[in-house]
Amino acid sequence: MKKSYSLPSYLAGAVAARAGDEMSGPALMLAGFALAGSATDASMLLAGITISATVGGPVLGALLDRAARPGRLLAGALVIYAAGLGTILVGLSRLPFTVTVLIAVVTGLLGPALSGGWTSQLPEVVHGDRLLRANTFDSMTFSVASLAGPALAGGTAETLGAPTAVVVSATLITLALPAAWMLPTRPGGARDAQTTPLISDLAAGMRIIVGKPALARATLTSVIACIAQGMLTACVPLLGKHALGGAGRGAMLLSCTAVSALVATAVLARFPRSAAPDTIIWAGALVQAVALALATWSQPVVLIVAAAILGIGEGPQLAAMFAIRHREAPERLRGQIFTTGASLKITGFALGAAVAGPIVVWSLPGALALAASVAALAALAFFTIPARTRLGPHAAAGSSAVSTASSGPVSRRGGGT
């Protein structure tokens, strides 16, 4: 590790960027609901800023892998993303809504920079045996962000208004700029990566994700589960309004989920070999299905219990996803695979929010029931891809990676790497 850049600097930047990211989703939902006056418009705004991540994630990851100064590229992405949030806010009151959604789509291209983009740079900050411990701390930043982001969004919206919540989220992202800009350089690795065309690297990364059964099954299941999570988020404003006494209070449910995810993954860290990561992936989807079905009752106490159960499914599932990617991804393409995986999950989340928006206006319990069905489908999807090879010596490494990542990263927008 270079003396000029420390792990605390990396972690401080990661917390600021990810907290701003986690705050931006609920803040935009609440701002759209407040200024546009429609749950459908609010969900379309959220879908717009997340759905384009499928395109942006792989390209951004490949560019970071090839860059001699990846921190400069990452910092630029953060600036544009924060500026995009401000432009969206202005557009809600001054531009046609279609134009505002288009701005959100363009901004969303850089969304994976705040999740997978940071994690892909960690091996440049610490090396050797210290990397395992650093991964644990990096995972914790997702939990901190998932706790702080929705709570800040809801609290700021309640006290200062939903538009102010968007401003605060953009400010948090901006605070991460110094840590991103000063990330260590990687001249040797960048020269090696630049010997092949960018399109070749993109194709190679996708071949790894699709071609390795364990990685393909885990990716498919987690993406479908994120569709269900997006549906739930689209329901949050009305859940808050009808059951908790205010639209802004609905975002507090997301923090409740983050708390239970942190506890569940901490327990998993104590018993890292209690279950294989591959098993946790599909079992976590089933737990989420149960929680979403319970939420259809829309009673305050039941909603809190459902949010807690949801975190029990989400936290260990995301930690297991970390383990499988570390186990299956080649080192040269690891950054791209992490950002691509993050972008696929973000896009799944966006599709869920877009689908649930019109449904929640018609029936809130119906939208939640549909989300529960999608989460159950995610568990079944795991078994549609046969495991053509048995887990060999890498299985132990996978279990170790669960322990490493099991501090409980959980991203409401699917952005956890």
GUMARDO-842008 format. One record per residue (C-alpha): x, y, z; residue in three letters. Coordinates in steps of 0.25 Angstrom, whole numbers, plus 2048, in hexadecimal, padded with zeros to 3 digits. Layout:
<recs>
xx->X | yy->Y | zz->Z | type->ALA $
...
</recs>
This chain:
<recs>
xx->800 | yy->800 | zz->800 | type->MET $
xx->805 | yy->80E | zz->7FD | type->LYS $
xx->808 | yy->816 | zz->809 | type->LYS $
xx->801 | yy->822 | zz->802 | type->SER $
xx->7F4 | yy->81B | zz->802 | type->TYR $
xx->7EE | yy->814 | zz->80E | type->SER $
xx->7E3 | yy->80A | zz->810 | type->LEU $
xx->7DB | yy->814 | zz->819 | type->PRO $
xx->7DB | yy->81E | zz->80D | type->SER $
xx->7D6 | yy->813 | zz->804 | type->TYR $
xx->7CB | yy->80F | zz->80E | type->LEU $
xx->7C7 | yy->81E | zz->811 | type->ALA $
xx->7C5 | yy->820 | zz->802 | type->GLY $
xx->7BD | yy->813 | zz->800 | type->ALA $
xx->7B4 | yy->816 | zz->80C | type->VAL $
xx->7B1 | yy->824 | zz->807 | type->ALA $
xx->7AF | yy->820 | zz->7F8 | type->ALA $
xx->7A6 | yy->814 | zz->7FC | type->ARG $
xx->79E | yy->81B | zz->807 | type->ALA $
xx->79B | yy->826 | zz->7FC | type->GLY $
xx->797 | yy->81B | zz->7F2 | type->ASP $
xx->78E | yy->814 | zz->7FC | type->GLU $
xx->788 | yy->821 | zz->800 | type->MET $
xx->786 | yy->826 | zz->7F2 | type->SER $
xx->77C | yy->81B | zz->7EE | type->GLY $
xx->772 | yy->81D | zz->7F9 | type->PRO $
xx->774 | yy->82C | zz->7F8 | type->ALA $
xx->771 | yy->82C | zz->7E9 | type->LEU $
xx->764 | yy->824 | zz->7EC | type->MET $
xx->760 | yy->82D | zz->7F7 | type->LEU $
xx->763 | yy->83A | zz->7EE | type->ALA $
xx->75C | yy->834 | zz->7E2 | type->GLY $
xx->750 | yy->831 | zz->7EB | type->PHE $
xx->750 | yy->83F | zz->7F1 | type->ALA $
xx->752 | yy->847 | zz->7E5 | type->LEU $
xx->74B | yy->83E | zz->7DA | type->ALA $
xx->740 | yy->83A | zz->7E3 | type->GLY $
xx->740 | yy->82B | zz->7DE | type->SER $
xx->746 | yy->81E | zz->7E3 | type->ALA $
xx->747 | yy->81A | zz->7D4 | type->THR $
xx->74F | yy->826 | zz->7D1 | type->ASP $
xx->758 | yy->824 | zz->7DD | type->ALA $
xx->75A | yy->815 | zz->7DA | type->SER $
xx->75E | yy->819 | zz->7CB | type->MET $
xx->768 | yy->823 | zz->7D0 | type->LEU $
xx->76F | yy->818 | zz->7D9 | type->LEU $
xx->76E | yy->80E | zz->7CD | type->ALA $
xx->774 | yy->819 | zz->7C4 | type->GLY $
xx->781 | yy->81B | zz->7CD | type->ILE $
xx->783 | yy->80C | zz->7CF | type->THR $
xx->77F | yy->805 | zz->7C2 | type->ILE $
xx->78B | yy->80A | zz->7B9 | type->SER $
xx->795 | yy->804 | zz->7C3 | type->ALA $
xx->795 | yy->7F7 | zz->7BA | type->THR $
xx->79C | yy->7FF | zz->7AF | type->VAL $
xx->7A5 | yy->808 | zz->7B8 | type->GLY $
xx->7AA | yy->7FD | zz->7C2 | type->GLY $
xx->7B2 | yy->7F4 | zz->7B9 | type->PRO $
xx->7B8 | yy->800 | zz->7B1 | type->VAL $
xx->7BC | yy->807 | zz->7BE | type->LEU $
xx->7C2 | yy->7FA | zz->7C4 | type->GLY $
xx->7CA | yy->7F8 | zz->7B7 | type->ALA $
xx->7CF | yy->806 | zz->7B7 | type->LEU $
xx->7D3 | yy->805 | zz->7C6 | type->LEU $
xx->7DB | yy->7F8 | zz->7C3 | type->ASP $
xx->7E2 | yy->7FF | zz->7B8 | type->ARG $
xx->7E5 | yy->80D | zz->7BE | type->ALA $
xx->7F2 | yy->811 | zz->7C3 | type->ALA $
xx->7EB | yy->81B | zz->7CC | type->ARG $
xx->7DE | yy->814 | zz->7D0 | type->PRO $
xx->7DC | yy->81E | zz->7DB | type->GLY $
xx->7DB | yy->829 | zz->7D1 | type->ARG $
xx->7D0 | yy->822 | zz->7C9 | type->LEU $
xx->7C8 | yy->81E | zz->7D5 | type->LEU $
xx->7C9 | yy->82C | zz->7DA | type->ALA $
xx->7C3 | yy->831 | zz->7CD | type->GLY $
xx->7B8 | yy->827 | zz->7CE | type->ALA $
xx->7B4 | yy->82C | zz->7DC | type->LEU $
xx->7B4 | yy->83B | zz->7D7 | type->VAL $
xx->7AB | yy->838 | zz->7CC | type->ILE $
xx->7A2 | yy->82F | zz->7D4 | type->TYR $
xx->7A0 | yy->83A | zz->7DF | type->ALA $
xx->79E | yy->845 | zz->7D4 | type->ALA $
xx->793 | yy->83C | zz->7CE | type->GLY $
xx->78C | yy->83B | zz->7DB | type->LEU $
xx->78B | yy->84A | zz->7DC | type->GLY $
xx->787 | yy->84B | zz->7CD | type->THR $
xx->77C | yy->841 | zz->7D0 | type->ILE $
xx->777 | yy->849 | zz->7DC | type->LEU $
xx->776 | yy->856 | zz->7D3 | type->VAL $
xx->76F | yy->84E | zz->7C8 | type->GLY $
xx->764 | yy->849 | zz->7D1 | type->LEU $
xx->75F | yy->858 | zz->7D2 | type->SER $
xx->763 | yy->85E | zz->7C5 | type->ARG $
xx->764 | yy->853 | zz->7BA | type->LEU $
xx->75A | yy->84A | zz->7B4 | type->PRO $
xx->75A | yy->83D | zz->7BC | type->PHE $
xx->75F | yy->834 | zz->7B0 | type->THR $
xx->76B | yy->83D | zz->7AF | type->VAL $
xx->76E | yy->83C | zz->7BE | type->THR $
xx->76D | yy->82C | zz->7BD | type->VAL $
xx->777 | yy->82D | zz->7B1 | type->LEU $
xx->781 | yy->835 | zz->7BA | type->ILE $
xx->77F | yy->82A | zz->7C4 | type->ALA $
xx->782 | yy->81F | zz->7BA | type->VAL $
xx->78F | yy->826 | zz->7B6 | type->VAL $
xx->793 | yy->829 | zz->7C4 | type->THR $
xx->791 | yy->81A | zz->7C8 | type->GLY $
xx->79C | yy->816 | zz->7BE | type->LEU $
xx->7A6 | yy->819 | zz->7C9 | type->LEU $
xx->79E | yy->813 | zz->7D4 | type->GLY $
xx->7A7 | yy->806 | zz->7D5 | type->PRO $
xx->7B3 | yy->810 | zz->7D8 | type->ALA $
xx->7AE | yy->811 | zz->7E6 | type->LEU $
xx->7AD | yy->802 | zz->7E9 | type->SER $
xx->7B5 | yy->7F9 | zz->7E1 | type->GLY $
xx->7BF | yy->804 | zz->7DC | type->GLY $
xx->7C4 | yy->806 | zz->7EA | type->TRP $
xx->7C5 | yy->7F8 | zz->7EE | type->THR $
xx->7CD | yy->7F5 | zz->7E1 | type->SER $
xx->7D8 | yy->7FE | zz->7E6 | type->GLN $
xx->7DA | yy->7F8 | zz->7F3 | type->LEU $
xx->7E5 | yy->7EF | zz->7EF | type->PRO $
xx->7ED | yy->7FB | zz->7EB | type->GLU $
xx->7EC | yy->801 | zz->7F9 | type->VAL $
xx->7F0 | yy->7F5 | zz->801 | type->VAL $
xx->7F7 | yy->7E8 | zz->7FD | type->HIS $
xx->7FA | yy->7DA | zz->802 | type->GLY $
xx->7F4 | yy->7D5 | zz->80F | type->ASP $
xx->7EF | yy->7E3 | zz->812 | type->ARG $
xx->7E5 | yy->7E2 | zz->807 | type->LEU $
xx->7DC | yy->7D8 | zz->80E | type->LEU $
xx->7DA | yy->7E1 | zz->81A | type->ARG $
xx->7D9 | yy->7ED | zz->811 | type->ALA $
xx->7CD | yy->7E6 | zz->809 | type->ASN $
xx->7C6 | yy->7E5 | zz->816 | type->THR $
xx->7C7 | yy->7F4 | zz->819 | type->PHE $
xx->7C3 | yy->7F7 | zz->80B | type->ASP $
xx->7B7 | yy->7EE | zz->80D | type->SER $
xx->7B3 | yy->7F5 | zz->819 | type->MET $
xx->7B2 | yy->802 | zz->811 | type->THR $
xx->7A6 | yy->7FD | zz->80A | type->PHE $
xx->79F | yy->7FA | zz->817 | type->SER $
xx->7A2 | yy->808 | zz->81C | type->VAL $
xx->79D | yy->80E | zz->80F | type->ALA $
xx->790 | yy->805 | zz->80F | type->SER $
xx->78D | yy->80A | zz->81D | type->LEU $
xx->791 | yy->818 | zz->81C | type->ALA $
xx->78C | yy->81B | zz->80E | type->GLY $
xx->77D | yy->818 | zz->80F | type->PRO $
xx->77C | yy->81E | zz->81D | type->ALA $
xx->782 | yy->82B | zz->818 | type->LEU $
xx->779 | yy->82B | zz->80C | type->ALA $
xx->76D | yy->829 | zz->815 | type->GLY $
xx->771 | yy->832 | zz->820 | type->GLY $
xx->775 | yy->83D | zz->817 | type->THR $
xx->769 | yy->83C | zz->80F | type->ALA $
xx->760 | yy->83D | zz->81B | type->GLU $
xx->767 | yy->849 | zz->821 | type->THR $
xx->76D | yy->851 | zz->815 | type->LEU $
xx->765 | yy->84B | zz->80A | type->GLY $
xx->768 | yy->841 | zz->7FF | type->ALA $
xx->76F | yy->84A | zz->7F6 | type->PRO $
xx->779 | yy->84D | zz->801 | type->THR $
xx->77C | yy->83E | zz->802 | type->ALA $
xx->780 | yy->83D | zz->7F4 | type->VAL $
xx->78A | yy->848 | zz->7F6 | type->VAL $
xx->790 | yy->842 | zz->803 | type->VAL $
xx->792 | yy->835 | zz->7FB | type->SER $
xx->799 | yy->83C | zz->7F0 | type->ALA $
xx->7A2 | yy->843 | zz->7FB | type->THR $
xx->7A6 | yy->836 | zz->801 | type->LEU $
xx->7AA | yy->830 | zz->7F4 | type->ILE $
xx->7B3 | yy->83D | zz->7F1 | type->THR $
xx->7BA | yy->83B | zz->7FF | type->LEU $
xx->7C0 | yy->82E | zz->7F9 | type->ALA $
xx->7C7 | yy->835 | zz->7EE | type->LEU $
xx->7D5 | yy->837 | zz->7F5 | type->PRO $
xx->7D5 | yy->829 | zz->7F9 | type->ALA $
xx->7D2 | yy->824 | zz->7EB | type->ALA $
xx->7DC | yy->82E | zz->7E4 | type->TRP $
xx->7E8 | yy->82A | zz->7ED | type->MET $
xx->7E6 | yy->81B | zz->7EB | type->LEU $
xx->7F3 | yy->814 | zz->7E7 | type->PRO $
xx->7F8 | yy->813 | zz->7D9 | type->THR $
xx->7F9 | yy->806 | zz->7D1 | type->ARG $
xx->802 | yy->809 | zz->7C5 | type->PRO $
xx->807 | yy->7FB | zz->7C3 | type->GLY $
xx->7F9 | yy->7F4 | zz->7C4 | type->GLY $
xx->7F4 | yy->7FF | zz->7BB | type->ALA $
xx->7FE | yy->7FD | zz->7B0 | type->ARG $
xx->7FB | yy->7EE | zz->7B0 | type->ASP $
xx->7EC | yy->7F0 | zz->7AF | type->ALA $
xx->7EE | yy->7F9 | zz->7A4 | type->GLN $
xx->7F4 | yy->7EF | zz->79B | type->THR $
xx->7E6 | yy->7E9 | zz->798 | type->THR $
xx->7DA | yy->7F1 | zz->792 | type->PRO $
xx->7D0 | yy->7F6 | zz->79C | type->LEU $
xx->7C5 | yy->7EE | zz->795 | type->ILE $
xx->7CD | yy->7E1 | zz->797 | type->SER $
xx->7CE | yy->7E3 | zz->7A6 | type->ASP $
xx->7BF | yy->7E6 | zz->7A6 | type->LEU $
xx->7BC | yy->7D9 | zz->79F | type->ALA $
xx->7C6 | yy->7D1 | zz->7A8 | type->ALA $
xx->7BF | yy->7D6 | zz->7B5 | type->GLY $
xx->7B1 | yy->7D3 | zz->7B0 | type->MET $
xx->7B6 | yy->7C5 | zz->7AC | type->ARG $
xx->7BB | yy->7C2 | zz->7BA | type->ILE $
xx->7AE | yy->7C7 | zz->7C0 | type->ILE $
xx->7A6 | yy->7BE | zz->7B7 | type->VAL $
xx->7AF | yy->7B3 | zz->7B5 | type->GLY $
xx->7B2 | yy->7AF | zz->7C3 | type->LYS $
xx->7A6 | yy->7A8 | zz->7C9 | type->PRO $
xx->7A8 | yy->7AC | zz->7D7 | type->ALA $
xx->7A9 | yy->7BB | zz->7D3 | type->LEU $
xx->79E | yy->7BA | zz->7C9 | type->ALA $
xx->794 | yy->7B4 | zz->7D3 | type->ARG $
xx->798 | yy->7BE | zz->7DE | type->ALA $
xx->797 | yy->7CA | zz->7D5 | type->THR $
xx->789 | yy->7C5 | zz->7CF | type->LEU $
xx->783 | yy->7C3 | zz->7DD | type->THR $
xx->789 | yy->7D0 | zz->7E3 | type->SER $
xx->784 | yy->7D8 | zz->7D7 | type->VAL $
xx->776 | yy->7D3 | zz->7D8 | type->ILE $
xx->776 | yy->7D5 | zz->7E7 | type->ALA $
xx->77A | yy->7E4 | zz->7E4 | type->CYS $
xx->76D | yy->7E5 | zz->7DB | type->ILE $
xx->765 | yy->7E1 | zz->7E8 | type->ALA $
xx->76D | yy->7EB | zz->7F0 | type->GLN $
xx->76A | yy->7F6 | zz->7E6 | type->GLY $
xx->75B | yy->7F3 | zz->7E6 | type->MET $
xx->75C | yy->7F5 | zz->7F5 | type->LEU $
xx->763 | yy->802 | zz->7F4 | type->THR $
xx->758 | yy->807 | zz->7EB | type->ALA $
xx->74E | yy->804 | zz->7F6 | type->CYS $
xx->756 | yy->80B | zz->801 | type->VAL $
xx->74F | yy->819 | zz->800 | type->PRO $
xx->741 | yy->813 | zz->800 | type->LEU $
xx->745 | yy->80A | zz->80B | type->LEU $
xx->74A | yy->816 | zz->813 | type->GLY $
xx->73E | yy->81E | zz->810 | type->LYS $
xx->733 | yy->813 | zz->813 | type->HIS $
xx->73A | yy->80C | zz->81E | type->ALA $
xx->744 | yy->814 | zz->825 | type->LEU $
xx->73E | yy->822 | zz->824 | type->GLY $
xx->747 | yy->829 | zz->81A | type->GLY $
xx->74D | yy->825 | zz->80C | type->ALA $
xx->75B | yy->829 | zz->811 | type->GLY $
xx->75A | yy->81F | zz->81D | type->ARG $
xx->759 | yy->813 | zz->813 | type->GLY $
xx->768 | yy->815 | zz->810 | type->ALA $
xx->76A | yy->811 | zz->81E | type->MET $
xx->766 | yy->803 | zz->81B | type->LEU $
xx->772 | yy->802 | zz->812 | type->LEU $
xx->77B | yy->805 | zz->81E | type->SER $
xx->774 | yy->7FB | zz->826 | type->CYS $
xx->777 | yy->7F1 | zz->81B | type->THR $
xx->786 | yy->7F5 | zz->81B | type->ALA $
xx->787 | yy->7F3 | zz->82A | type->VAL $
xx->782 | yy->7E5 | zz->82A | type->SER $
xx->78B | yy->7E2 | zz->81E | type->ALA $
xx->797 | yy->7E7 | zz->826 | type->LEU $
xx->793 | yy->7DE | zz->831 | type->VAL $
xx->791 | yy->7D2 | zz->828 | type->ALA $
xx->79E | yy->7D3 | zz->821 | type->THR $
xx->7A5 | yy->7D5 | zz->82E | type->ALA $
xx->79F | yy->7C8 | zz->833 | type->VAL $
xx->7A4 | yy->7C1 | zz->826 | type->LEU $
xx->7B2 | yy->7C7 | zz->828 | type->ALA $
xx->7B2 | yy->7BF | zz->835 | type->ARG $
xx->7AF | yy->7B2 | zz->82E | type->PHE $
xx->7B5 | yy->7B4 | zz->820 | type->PRO $
xx->7B4 | yy->7A5 | zz->81D | type->ARG $
xx->7A5 | yy->7A3 | zz->821 | type->SER $
xx->7A0 | yy->7A4 | zz->813 | type->ALA $
xx->7A6 | yy->7A5 | zz->805 | type->ALA $
xx->7A5 | yy->7B2 | zz->7FE | type->PRO $
xx->79E | yy->7AC | zz->7F3 | type->ASP $
xx->793 | yy->7A7 | zz->7FC | type->THR $
xx->792 | yy->7B4 | zz->803 | type->ILE $
xx->78F | yy->7BB | zz->7F6 | type->ILE $
xx->782 | yy->7B3 | zz->7F3 | type->TRP $
xx->77E | yy->7B2 | zz->802 | type->ALA $
xx->77F | yy->7C1 | zz->804 | type->GLY $
xx->776 | yy->7C3 | zz->7F8 | type->ALA $
xx->76B | yy->7BA | zz->7FF | type->LEU $
xx->76D | yy->7C2 | zz->80C | type->VAL $
xx->76A | yy->7CF | zz->804 | type->GLN $
xx->75E | yy->7C9 | zz->7FE | type->ALA $
xx->758 | yy->7C6 | zz->80C | type->VAL $
xx->75B | yy->7D4 | zz->811 | type->ALA $
xx->754 | yy->7DA | zz->805 | type->LEU $
xx->748 | yy->7D2 | zz->806 | type->ALA $
xx->747 | yy->7D6 | zz->815 | type->LEU $
xx->748 | yy->7E4 | zz->811 | type->ALA $
xx->73B | yy->7E3 | zz->809 | type->THR $
xx->734 | yy->7E5 | zz->817 | type->TRP $
xx->739 | yy->7F4 | zz->817 | type->SER $
xx->738 | yy->7F5 | zz->826 | type->GLN $
xx->743 | yy->7FD | zz->82D | type->PRO $
xx->748 | yy->7F2 | zz->836 | type->VAL $
xx->747 | yy->7E7 | zz->82B | type->VAL $
xx->74E | yy->7F0 | zz->822 | type->LEU $
xx->75A | yy->7F2 | zz->82B | type->ILE $
xx->75A | yy->7E3 | zz->82D | type->VAL $
xx->75A | yy->7E1 | zz->81E | type->ALA $
xx->765 | yy->7EB | zz->81C | type->ALA $
xx->76D | yy->7E3 | zz->826 | type->ALA $
xx->76B | yy->7D6 | zz->820 | type->ILE $
xx->76E | yy->7DC | zz->812 | type->LEU $
xx->77C | yy->7E0 | zz->817 | type->GLY $
xx->77F | yy->7D2 | zz->81C | type->ILE $
xx->77D | yy->7CD | zz->80E | type->GLY $
xx->784 | yy->7D9 | zz->807 | type->GLU $
xx->791 | yy->7DA | zz->810 | type->GLY $
xx->796 | yy->7CC | zz->80F | type->PRO $
xx->792 | yy->7CB | zz->801 | type->GLN $
xx->79A | yy->7D7 | zz->7FD | type->LEU $
xx->7A6 | yy->7D2 | zz->805 | type->ALA $
xx->7A5 | yy->7C4 | zz->7FE | type->ALA $
xx->7A5 | yy->7CC | zz->7F1 | type->MET $
xx->7B2 | yy->7D2 | zz->7F5 | type->PHE $
xx->7B8 | yy->7C5 | zz->7F8 | type->ALA $
xx->7B4 | yy->7BE | zz->7EB | type->ILE $
xx->7B9 | yy->7CA | zz->7E2 | type->ARG $
xx->7C7 | yy->7CA | zz->7EA | type->HIS $
xx->7C7 | yy->7BB | zz->7E8 | type->ARG $
xx->7C4 | yy->7BB | zz->7D9 | type->GLU $
xx->7C9 | yy->7C8 | zz->7D3 | type->ALA $
xx->7D7 | yy->7C8 | zz->7CC | type->PRO $
xx->7DF | yy->7D3 | zz->7D2 | type->GLU $
xx->7E1 | yy->7DA | zz->7C5 | type->ARG $
xx->7D2 | yy->7DC | zz->7C3 | type->LEU $
xx->7CE | yy->7DD | zz->7D1 | type->ARG $
xx->7CB | yy->7EC | zz->7D1 | type->GLY $
xx->7C2 | yy->7EA | zz->7C5 | type->GLN $
xx->7BB | yy->7DE | zz->7CB | type->ILE $
xx->7B8 | yy->7E6 | zz->7D8 | type->PHE $
xx->7B3 | yy->7F2 | zz->7D1 | type->THR $
xx->7AB | yy->7EA | zz->7C6 | type->THR $
xx->7A5 | yy->7E2 | zz->7D2 | type->GLY $
xx->7A1 | yy->7EE | zz->7D9 | type->ALA $
xx->79B | yy->7F5 | zz->7CC | type->SER $
xx->793 | yy->7E8 | zz->7C9 | type->LEU $
xx->78D | yy->7E9 | zz->7D7 | type->LYS $
xx->78A | yy->7F8 | zz->7D7 | type->ILE $
xx->783 | yy->7F6 | zz->7C9 | type->THR $
xx->77B | yy->7EB | zz->7CF | type->GLY $
xx->777 | yy->7F4 | zz->7DB | type->PHE $
xx->773 | yy->7FF | zz->7D1 | type->ALA $
xx->76A | yy->7F5 | zz->7C9 | type->LEU $
xx->763 | yy->7F1 | zz->7D6 | type->GLY $
xx->761 | yy->800 | zz->7DA | type->ALA $
xx->75B | yy->803 | zz->7CC | type->ALA $
xx->752 | yy->7F7 | zz->7CC | type->VAL $
xx->74D | yy->7F9 | zz->7DA | type->ALA $
xx->74A | yy->808 | zz->7D8 | type->GLY $
xx->73D | yy->807 | zz->7D0 | type->PRO $
xx->739 | yy->7FB | zz->7D8 | type->ILE $
xx->73B | yy->801 | zz->7E6 | type->VAL $
xx->731 | yy->80C | zz->7E2 | type->VAL $
xx->727 | yy->802 | zz->7DF | type->TRP $
xx->729 | yy->7F9 | zz->7EB | type->SER $
xx->735 | yy->7FA | zz->7F5 | type->LEU $
xx->733 | yy->7EC | zz->7FB | type->PRO $
xx->732 | yy->7E7 | zz->7EC | type->GLY $
xx->740 | yy->7ED | zz->7E9 | type->ALA $
xx->746 | yy->7E7 | zz->7F6 | type->LEU $
xx->740 | yy->7D9 | zz->7F2 | type->ALA $
xx->746 | yy->7DA | zz->7E4 | type->LEU $
xx->753 | yy->7DE | zz->7EB | type->ALA $
xx->752 | yy->7D1 | zz->7F4 | type->ALA $
xx->750 | yy->7C9 | zz->7E7 | type->SER $
xx->75C | yy->7CE | zz->7E0 | type->VAL $
xx->765 | yy->7CB | zz->7EC | type->ALA $
xx->760 | yy->7BD | zz->7EC | type->ALA $
xx->762 | yy->7BC | zz->7DD | type->LEU $
xx->771 | yy->7C1 | zz->7E0 | type->ALA $
xx->773 | yy->7B4 | zz->7E9 | type->ALA $
xx->76D | yy->7AB | zz->7DE | type->LEU $
xx->776 | yy->7B2 | zz->7D4 | type->ALA $
xx->782 | yy->7AD | zz->7DB | type->PHE $
xx->77F | yy->79F | zz->7D7 | type->PHE $
xx->77D | yy->7A2 | zz->7C8 | type->THR $
xx->78C | yy->7A2 | zz->7C6 | type->ILE $
xx->792 | yy->795 | zz->7C8 | type->PRO $
xx->79F | yy->794 | zz->7D0 | type->ALA $
xx->7A7 | yy->78D | zz->7C5 | type->ARG $
xx->7B4 | yy->78C | zz->7CE | type->THR $
xx->7B5 | yy->789 | zz->7DD | type->ARG $
xx->7BC | yy->793 | zz->7E6 | type->LEU $
xx->7CA | yy->78F | zz->7E8 | type->GLY $
xx->7D5 | yy->795 | zz->7F1 | type->PRO $
xx->7CF | yy->7A3 | zz->7EF | type->HIS $
xx->7C3 | yy->7A0 | zz->7F7 | type->ALA $
xx->7CB | yy->7A2 | zz->804 | type->ALA $
xx->7CF | yy->7AF | zz->7FE | type->ALA $
xx->7C1 | yy->7B3 | zz->7FB | type->GLY $
xx->7BD | yy->7B0 | zz->80A | type->SER $
xx->7C9 | yy->7B9 | zz->80E | type->SER $
xx->7C4 | yy->7C4 | zz->805 | type->ALA $
xx->7B6 | yy->7C3 | zz->80C | type->VAL $
xx->7BD | yy->7C6 | zz->819 | type->SER $
xx->7C5 | yy->7D1 | zz->813 | type->THR $
xx->7B9 | yy->7D8 | zz->80C | type->ALA $
xx->7AF | yy->7D4 | zz->817 | type->SER $
xx->7AF | yy->7E1 | zz->81E | type->SER $
xx->7A2 | yy->7E3 | zz->817 | type->GLY $
xx->7A2 | yy->7EC | zz->80B | type->PRO $
xx->794 | yy->7EE | zz->806 | type->VAL $
xx->790 | yy->7F8 | zz->7FB | type->SER $
xx->782 | yy->7FD | zz->7FA | type->ARG $
xx->785 | yy->800 | zz->7EB | type->ARG $
xx->78C | yy->7F3 | zz->7E8 | type->GLY $
xx->799 | yy->7FB | zz->7E8 | type->GLY $
xx->7A1 | yy->7F2 | zz->7F1 | type->GLY $
xx->7AC | yy->7EC | zz->7E9 | type->THR $
</recs>
